Amino acid sequence: MGVQKAAVSTAVVRPTNIKRSPFGKKRNFAKKSAEQSTNVTPDKFDEGQKVVYPGHGVGQILSVEMKEIGGVSIPFYMIRILENDITVMVPLNKVKSVGVRLIASPDDVKRVYDMLREKLIVVEQTTWNRRYREYMEKVKTGSVFEITEVLRDLCVIRADKVLSFGEKKMLELAKSLLVKELAIAEDSDEPSVEAQIEEIFSSK
């Protein structure tokens, strides 16, 4: 019996609820969603190396230590999170599944600023609770592009209305994560990076 091929629709679905933002170049961001960073998790991190731990932000590899779990010795990366100075342990064989990655590359940084300057984007008309869950999922991925998307969308919304308490907290979280990573990636300082981002959204 032959295999029947599924019919492929050629219809083009055009996005609705397109909201114009007054910032930056005129491009249609609706045609592409945020993708994962071009940085991949390497096979090994070095002591002292800066990394990004999803949901926590930038951290530093302190050491590799052996811990006994159920009678089995397992090597762990000891990672100090710079934001709150806590140390987390990640098994070496779970680094990729956890999503620990390198700091954004120069190409990643350029794309982040391009995304922030997008002039034509889609902001879905939905309840804040649903949007909050979607934004939190994006932040938890640890992707610098997903975090950029959350920050940009909330800044666009802020230009039209006063943000709720929850929206403000989410905006500050996304901005904090992004600013810290960009400052390290650009070998700059956080106030300068934050000022550059705010300038993008204050310009008409």
Secondary structure as UniProt FT lines:
FT   STRAND          18..20
FT   HELIX           29..31
FT   TURN            47..48
FT   STRAND          50..53
FT   TURN            54..56
FT   STRAND          57..69
FT   TURN            70..71
FT   STRAND          72..81
FT   TURN            82..84
FT   STRAND          87..91
FT   HELIX           92..94
FT   HELIX           95..98
FT   STRAND          101..102
FT   HELIX           106..116
FT   STRAND          120..122
FT   HELIX           128..141
FT   HELIX           144..158
FT   TURN            159..160
FT   HELIX           165..185
FT   TURN            186..187
FT   HELIX           190..202
//
